[in-house]
Amino acid sequence: MAYLGNAPARSFISFERQVFTIVNSQTAYTLSHSVTNENDIRLVVNNVVQEPGSGKAYTASGTTLTLSAALTNGTDEMYCVFLGRAVGTVNAPAGSVSTSQLAGDAVTEAKIADGAVESEHLNNNVISGQTALASEPADTDEFLVSDAGTLKRIDYSLIKGGGATELLHTATGSNVSSIDINGYFTSDYDHYKLIYSVYAATSNTDTMVRIMEGGSVITASNYWFAGQAWYYDGSTSQASQAVGFNTNYIGISSTDGTADSRYPTTGEIILSNPLSTSHITSLTTNSIGYNSVSPPTAIRTWNYAGAYNNPGTATSGISFGYMGGNIHGTIRLYGMKNS
């Protein structure tokens, strides 16, 4: 006769019986075969069939038989008859399911316990917040954004701030012949701003700048400049001027006063077209300084314009110094965005 399902292991089979050794005060015993629940066995104590189920005489699961009350060794007897073996496809043994038994995308979100996925289970390209960033992101660091409901990643370079200007470099010097900023001009900018705070090693000398080409300071007589100054000591005010044509420097302040670090000359320069080969490099500057007495007794202001007259040549940097002696100070270079 034909049948459905798996072929039986034997043509004839009888129910298997297990006799237990009673242990005083013990309610849990080990079955010789795994069962699904207590209904898979008939339990007999002292030749009396026991009622299965929670709150009854016994329960069973896997290979554990649990009695509702302990028996006494030497007085009580107990055995069970296996009415049916637990089928492996009903409850898979612990640790028996591997990746090959799972269908693709079979595990849904509902089957993953809250808090069960930790950082060691995440790839390093997953944005998880597990690790803190202690400095400004690199331009290629990525953020997640929702673009009309679609989650996308975006580089930091595309969203970082900075306004119209961006700090490119800071140069400092202490009692040196010059403070140079070289190699920071790029095609990203046509105009640059330099913020400076400097003072001379000796009093009563002129502050100057020179252009650099290929990393070298140009001392040829290719510079033009013109400037005006205003002096005031609390009672007397006077104007003066300083000019240079085909000189070997551009003046940005004249008779710059004290060599006192508490009273530096401070100002800003707008530098235009340093990389252009079709325009000459030009600059304008405004600054404040003091007279040569220490401490000073008068304040000065300067407004200068200058140019490096060498058409067709791109410049690589700018050099700050004094006509008479060394320089101290700090200079910051900012790029002014073209758009």
C-alpha positions, 0 to 999 in steps of 0.5 A: 500500500502506498503512503505519504511522507518519509519511509519508516525506519522499520517495518514493525516497531514497538513502544520504547520503555525507560525505567528511572532510578529514583533519587530522593528529593529530585524532581528532574530526570533525564529522558533517553530520547528528546520529546516535544512535550509531556504528551509524547510519553506515558508516565507510570508511578507505582503502576499508576498512570500519571496525568501530564501537563502544567499543574498536573503530575509531570511536564516534559520538554526535550530530554528533561522530565519534571515531576510535580513532587519528588519520589522516595528511593526504595519505596516508589517506582517510575517508568515511562513509555515513549508514545512518539519521538520528537521530529527534528523538523518540529524543533531544531536542535540548538546550534544546528541551523547554519547560514546555508539553511536560511533563505536570502533576506529571510531574517526580518527586522522583527526577529532582531532583538532591540540592542542586539546589534553592536559595533563589532557586527557593523562594517567600518563604512556604516555610519553608526555613531559608535566612534567620536570624531575629535577634530574637523572632518576631512573633505572626503568624510561623509554625512547622511542626508535625506534628499526628498525622502531618499537617504544619500551620502555627501562629502564634507567638502560640499557642505562645510562653511567658511563664508567668503574667506578661508584660512590657508596658512599662518606664518610666524617669526621671531627676530628673523630676517623675513616672514615668508608665505609661499606655495599657498596660492591656487586657482581657487582664488583670484584675491587673497587677504593677509592679516598681519601683526608685526614689529621690528627688532629696531625702532624707526624703520619701514615695514615692507613686502616683496613678491616670491617667484618659485619660492625665492624672494624677488629683490629686483627693482620691479615694485611700485608703491604710493601711500599716505600716513596720518600722525596724531599725538593728542595735540598735533596731527599731520599727514605724510606720504611715501612713494617708490617707483622701480624700487626693490620692495613695496612699503606698507608703513614708514618710520614704523615706530617702537620695537616694543612687542606690546605695540605692533603694527597691525593691518590687512593686505588685499593681494590680487592676481598672484597667479595671473600671467595676464595681469600684474600682481597688486595690493592695497593695505591699511594698518596702524602703528606708533611712533618710535618712543617706548612706550609710544606717545603717538599713533599712526595710520597708513594706507598704501597701494603697490604693484609688482610690475613683472607681467606674464609671470605668476607669483608663488608667495609674499615676504614680510620684512623691515628695511632696517633689521629683523622682524617679529610677528604673525601673518595669516593668509586667507583665500577670498572665494571667487563665487 
